[in-house]
Amino acid sequence: MKYDVFGVGNALVDIQARVTDDWLMQTGYDKGIMTLVDDADQASILGRLNGVPLNRCAGGSAANTIVGVADFGGKAAYAGKVSDDAIGHFFRKDMNELGVDIVARPAVEGQTGTCAVLITEDAQRTMLTNLGASSTLSPSDIDEDAIRQSRIIYIEGYLLTGTTSKEAAYHAMALAKKHGRKVAFTASDPFLCRIARDEIWALVEGPVDLFFCNEEEARSLTGKSNPIECAAELHRHAENVAMTLGPNGSILMHGGSAIPIEGVSVKAVDTTGAGDMYAGALLYGITNGMSWKQAGHLASHAAARVVSQLGARMQKKFSRQEIAEFMS
C-alpha cells in the first residue's frame, strides 16, 4: 500500500490566539464550540486580534489527524480544497513539508478557508470557521487511485454541512467500499450530531467501519448517559468505535469487547486538536502492527501531549524508541 491513511476534510488555515474570557464574551460567540462565520465576521475577529501573538498552521479536523499519522512516521494523503492564494500556498507547503501528499487541485476563485481558534485561560478553545474555498470540495477532487492504494479512508463529519463537500465525502466512501478499503468517520462536533443525527446514524449503520466520537457526541447520538452504554450501543452498529472521555481516557470497542484506555494526567494548556491527534495516533497504530489496545495507549499519550501545549501539532514528536515501547 502506498498510504496508511487517506483523509478527506475541510482544508483550513488555523489561526490560534490566547484571549481572556472577557474578550471572548464581548464577541458574542458561544464558548467552547465551533461556529461558522462569513467573510466579514471573520475579518472583524482577525482585526480585533491585531497585536495579539498568533500561531498559524495548516489545519481543519481531518488535516490535523493526517498530520498526526505523518508525525508518527505513517504514510498519508489528503484531499481538501484551498484557493490559489497566499494562504492556500501556505497550507499546501506546510502539509507537503510534513510528508503529506495533497491530491486536490487549488480552487481558481475565492479565498482559502480559515479557523480562528480562540483559547481562554481554562484551555477551552472557541473556533470561528470561515469555510471559504474548502466548501467547494467536490467528488472530482477525490483521487480513486489514491483511495485504492490506502488502507483506511478517514472522513471528517464537518463535510456534511456543505452540498458539494458532502457529495465528496460520500463519493470517497463509495470508492473505499469499491476497492475493499476500511472507512473511518469522525462525528467532529456535538452540534453536528444534533443537526445531522439521523444521517450520522445511517453512516454508522452503513459504510463506516471505525467511528470516532467524544462522550458528548455519543450521548447526543444514543440518548444514553453512561459512557459504557453509549459505546456499546454504537458498537451494535459499527464494527469499531473509539470514544474519547477527555481527561478520563477513552473506550475502544472492537470484536464485541470494550477496551478501556486510561487518561494521561497533564496540565491542560489548550485542548485544540486533542481529538484529532488521538485519531491520528490510533489510525497510525492499527495500520502499523499495533493491537487496538496498544494503539489506544499511544493515542491517549499523543492527545495528552497536544493538550499540554499550544496548538494542534505536537511540538515534541514521539521518537521511534518511544513508539516501539507501546508495542512491547
Beta strands, then each sheet from edge to edge (+ up, - down):
strand 1: 3-8
strand 2: 12-18
strand 3: 34-36
strand 4: 55-59
strand 5: 76-79
strand 6: 100-102
strand 7: 113-119
strand 8: 125-130
strand 9: 150-156
strand 10: 182-186
strand 11: 210-214
strand 12: 240-244
strand 13: 250-254
strand 14: 257-261
sheet 1: 6+ 5+ 1+ 9+ 10+ 11+ 12+ 13- 14+
sheet 2: 3+ 8+ 7- 2- 4+
end
